[in-house]
Amino acid sequence: MVYDEILADRVRGLFESKGIATVEKRMFGGVTFMVRGNMCVGVSRDELMVRVGKSGNDEALAQPHARPMNFTGKPKDGFVFVGREGFASDSGLAEWIGRGLAFNATLPEK
């Protein structure tokens, strides 16, 4: 699997700086970061993948550089891809990870 290791390190570092425990799993052609047993964010190729939930889908897609997650020709509701410009700054990355964490907090722990 080919994915941006530098981006994965940035994501890893942000979780570590907040004291949030994650488990990394290889999926979707990249690496995902599981929080409380649920997928929160991931890195696929050179994009950030964020699980925002169906209720947060429209608002997330209204943000610059976001697009529907689509691997099979059918968009997957509740997941978005964010292009590099959307997380170029540390604050941009933290904002997107915050969206993933906000949805993650609504899920039961596995």
BAVEXDO-850762 format. One record per residue: residue number from 0; x, y, z of N, C-alpha, C, CB in turn. Coordinates in pm, whole numbers, m for minus. Glycine has a CB too. Layout:
<atoms>
ATOM     n      n.X      n.Y      n.Z     ca.X     ca.Y     ca.Z      c.X      c.Y      c.Z     cb.X     cb.Y     cb.Z
ATOM   NUM        X        Y        Z        X        Y        Z        X        Y        Z        X        Y        Z
...
</atoms>
This chain:
<atoms>
ATOM     n      n.X      n.Y      n.Z     ca.X     ca.Y     ca.Z      c.X      c.Y      c.Z     cb.X     cb.Y     cb.Z
ATOM     0       84     m118        0        0        0        0       88      124        0      m96        0      122
ATOM     1       54      215      m85      129      338      m94       44      451      m37      172      368     m241
ATOM     2       98      516       65       31      632      122      137      726      174      m69      592      235
ATOM     3       99      848      196      191      954      238      233      932      384      125     1093      219
ATOM     4      354      881      403      405      853      538      422      980      620      539      778      529
ATOM     5      456     1089      553      473     1217      626      339     1262      681      532     1326      533
ATOM     6      234     1251      601      100     1286      651       61     1193      765       m3     1279      537
ATOM     7       86     1063      751       54      969      858      127     1007      987       89      825      817
ATOM     8      252     1049      975      328     1093     1093      268     1218     1155      474     1119     1055
ATOM     9      221     1309     1072      156     1431     1125       29     1395     1201      123     1529     1010
ATOM    10      m50     1304     1144     m174     1260     1211     m139     1192     1343     m256     1164     1119
ATOM    11      m45     1101     1338        0     1029     1457       44     1127     1565      116      933     1422
ATOM    12      124     1224     1526      175     1324     1621       65     1407     1682      273     1413     1552
ATOM    13      m37     1440     1603     m147     1520     1658     m223     1441     1764     m242     1564     1546
ATOM    14     m252     1315     1735     m319     1231     1834     m232     1219     1961     m349     1090     1775
ATOM    15     m104     1195     1942      m13     1181     2057      m10     1309     2140      128     1146     2011
ATOM    16       m7     1425     2074        1     1553     2147     m125     1578     2229       23     1668     2049
ATOM    17     m237     1520     2188     m362     1534     2261     m384     1421     2361     m478     1541     2164
ATOM    18     m291     1326     2365     m303     1214     2457     m415     1118     2419     m325     1264     2595
ATOM    19     m446     1109     2290     m553     1021     2242     m491      891     2191     m637     1092     2130
ATOM    20     m534      782     2250     m484      650     2210     m547      608     2077     m513      544     2319
ATOM    21     m465      557     1988     m514      509     1858     m456      370     1832     m475      607     1744
ATOM    22     m526      300     1745     m476      174     1690     m475      195     1539     m565       49     1733
ATOM    23     m364      163     1477     m353      180     1332     m387       49     1262     m211      227     1293
ATOM    24     m466       61     1156     m503      m55     1076     m485      m19      929     m649     m100     1104
ATOM    25     m439     m116      855     m428     m100      710     m565     m125      649     m320     m196      649
ATOM    26     m620      m26      585     m746      m42      513     m762       71      412     m866      m44      610
ATOM    27     m851       51      317     m879      149      212     m753      190      137     m946      273      273
ATOM    28     m659       99      121     m537      130       47     m442      221      121     m572      193      m83
ATOM    29     m458      232      251     m372      319      330     m371      274      474     m415      464      320
ATOM    30     m368      372      562     m369      343      706     m483      423      769     m232      379      773
ATOM    31     m553      358      861     m659      428      935     m620      433     1082     m797      358      916
ATOM    32     m671      534     1148     m648      553     1290     m779      528     1362     m592      696     1321
ATOM    33     m779      424     1441     m897      383     1517     m891      448     1654     m907      228     1528
ATOM    34    m1002      506     1696    m1014      566     1829    m1132      500     1897    m1031      723     1821
ATOM    35    m1110      447     2016    m1215      377     2090    m1273      260     2009    m1327      475     2128
ATOM    36    m1190      202     1922    m1231       87     1842    m1303      120     1714    m1316        0     1923
ATOM    37    m1321      249     1685    m1392      293     1564    m1299      374     1475    m1516      376     1601
ATOM    38    m1315      358     1343    m1234      437     1252    m1265      584     1271    m1260      394     1106
ATOM    39    m1160      665     1279    m1175      809     1297    m1126      883     1172    m1098      857     1422
ATOM    40     m999      866     1139     m941      927     1020     m845      827      957     m868     1061     1054
ATOM    41     m805      858      836     m709      773      769     m629      852      666     m778      656      702
ATOM    42     m528      786      614     m447      843      507     m454      745      391     m298      868      553
ATOM    43     m499      793      278     m508      712      156     m437      790       46     m659      681      118
ATOM    44     m332      728       m6     m243      796     m101     m192      925      m37     m316      827     m237
ATOM    45     m229     1042      m94     m183     1168      m36     m299     1251       16     m105     1249     m140
ATOM    46     m408     1183       50     m525     1253      101     m560     1207      242     m644     1231        9
ATOM    47     m629     1294      312     m681     1261      443     m823     1210      425     m676     1384      540
ATOM    48     m855     1102      493     m989     1046      491    m1047     1069      630     m989      891      452
ATOM    49    m1166     1127      637    m1225     1161      766    m1365     1101      775    m1230     1313      786
ATOM    50    m1391     1034      885    m1525      979      911    m1603     1085      987    m1518      843      992
ATOM    51    m1700     1146      919    m1778     1255      977    m1920     1214     1011    m1781     1374      883
ATOM    52    m1960     1095      970    m2097     1048      993    m2194     1109      895    m2140     1081     1134
ATOM    53    m2306     1042      878    m2406     1091      782    m2457     1230      818    m2522      994      773
ATOM    54    m2472     1257      948    m2525     1388      989    m2425     1500      963    m2562     1385     1137
ATOM    55    m2297     1471      957    m2195     1573      931    m2147     1576      789    m2080     1552     1021
ATOM    56    m2204     1491      704    m2157     1475      567    m2170     1604      485    m2232     1364      499
ATOM    57    m2289     1662      482    m2312     1780      398    m2225     1897      441    m2459     1820      402
ATOM    58    m2215     1919      571    m2136     2031      621    m1988     2011      587    m2155     2046      773
ATOM    59    m1939     1888      600    m1799     1860      568    m1773     1880      419    m1763     1717      610
ATOM    60    m1866     1834      336    m1847     1848      191    m1856     1993      145    m1950     1765      117
ATOM    61    m1915     2079      225    m1923     2221      190    m1790     2293      214    m2034     2288      271
ATOM    62    m1696     2225      280    m1565     2286      309    m1475     2277      187    m1498     2216      430
ATOM    63    m1386     2376      172    m1291     2371       61    m1205     2245       66    m1202     2495       62
ATOM    64    m1177     2191      m49    m1086     2078      m68    m1142     1943      m21     m959     2106        5
ATOM    65    m1271     1938       14    m1333     1812       55    m1414     1755      m60    m1422     1832      180
ATOM    66    m1416     1623      m67    m1498     1556     m169    m1547     1424     m111    m1416     1532     m301
ATOM    67    m1651     1367     m170    m1702     1240     m118    m1598     1129     m130    m1831     1199     m192
ATOM    68    m1595     1042      m33    m1511      923      m43    m1577      829     m141    m1491      854       96
ATOM    69    m1500      784     m239    m1556      703     m345    m1450      607     m396    m1611      791     m461
ATOM    70    m1464      480     m362    m1371      379     m410    m1431      293     m520    m1325      290     m295
ATOM    71    m1561      278     m519    m1627      180     m606    m1718      243     m711    m1706       85     m523
ATOM    72    m1717      374     m724    m1808      441     m815    m1933      490     m746    m1846      349     m928
ATOM    73    m1948      456     m618    m2062      502     m540    m2008      570     m414    m2158      383     m504
ATOM    74    m2039      699     m395    m1989      769     m276    m2037      702     m147    m2034      915     m278
ATOM    75    m1952      702      m47    m1985      644       83    m2022      757      178    m1865      559      140
ATOM    76    m2151      766      212    m2198      870      303    m2127      860      437    m2348      860      322
ATOM    77    m2095      976      492    m2034      981      624    m1883      980      622    m2081      867      704
ATOM    78    m1822      969      504    m1678      970      489    m1641     1071      381    m1624      827      454
ATOM    79    m1538     1149      405    m1491     1244      303    m1341     1232      286    m1530     1390      342
ATOM    80    m1296     1265      167    m1154     1283      138    m1126     1431      143    m1115     1221       m1
ATOM    81    m1010     1467      193     m967     1606      197     m836     1615      123     m953     1658      345
ATOM    82     m832     1704       23     m711     1725      m54     m605     1799       26     m742     1802     m180
ATOM    83     m481     1791      m20     m365     1845       52     m382     1988       99     m245     1836      m36
ATOM    84     m443     2071       19     m459     2212       56     m544     2227      182     m522     2290      m59
ATOM    85     m631     2132      207     m720     2139      322     m654     2109      455     m833     2046      302
ATOM    86     m536     2047      451     m465     2016      576     m318     2055      569     m478     1866      608
ATOM    87     m287     2151      480     m148     2194      465      m94     2254      595     m137     2297      351
ATOM    88     m177     2328      665     m135     2386      793     m168     2288      906     m204     2524      817
ATOM    89      m98     2304     1016     m126     2220     1132     m267     2247     1184      m24     2245     1244
ATOM    90     m310     2372     1178     m446     2404     1225     m552     2342     1134     m466     2557     1233
ATOM    91     m526     2337     1004     m619     2273      912     m630     2124      939     m576     2296      767
ATOM    92     m516     2059      963     m516     1917      996     m591     1894     1127     m372     1862     1005
ATOM    93     m564     1976     1227     m631     1962     1357     m782     1980     1344     m574     2063     1458
ATOM    94     m824     2072     1258     m968     2094     1238    m1035     1970     1180     m992     2215     1146
ATOM    95     m973     1910     1079    m1032     1790     1018    m1030     1672     1113     m957     1754      890
ATOM    96     m922     1656     1186     m918     1547     1284    m1022     1573     1393     m776     1533     1346
ATOM    97    m1042     1698     1428    m1146     1733     1525    m1284     1691     1478    m1145     1882     1552
ATOM    98    m1311     1705     1349    m1440     1659     1295    m1454     1508     1311    m1453     1698     1144
ATOM    99    m1346     1436     1281    m1349     1291     1298    m1368     1251     1442    m1222     1230     1244
ATOM   100    m1301     1321     1533    m1316     1290     1675    m1456     1323     1726    m1211     1366     1756
ATOM   101    m1515     1431     1676    m1650     1468     1719    m1750     1360     1682    m1691     1602     1656
ATOM   102    m1737     1307     1561    m1829     1198     1524    m1795     1072     1604    m1821     1170     1372
ATOM   103    m1669     1044     1620    m1626      925     1692    m1685      923     1834    m1472      918     1698
ATOM   104    m1695     1039     1895    m1747     1048     2032    m1894     1007     2041    m1731     1189     2085
ATOM   105    m1966     1006     1927    m2106      968     1927    m2126      817     1915    m2178     1038     1813
ATOM   106    m2019      745     1888    m2027      601     1866    m1997      524     1994    m1930      559     1757
ATOM   107    m2057      408     2010    m2021      328     2126    m1879      275     2113    m2121      211     2145
ATOM   108    m1811      263     2224    m1675      209     2223    m1682       60     2191    m1602      233     2359
ATOM   109    m1589       15     2109    m1584     m128     2073    m1477     m198     2154    m1557     m146     1923
</atoms>
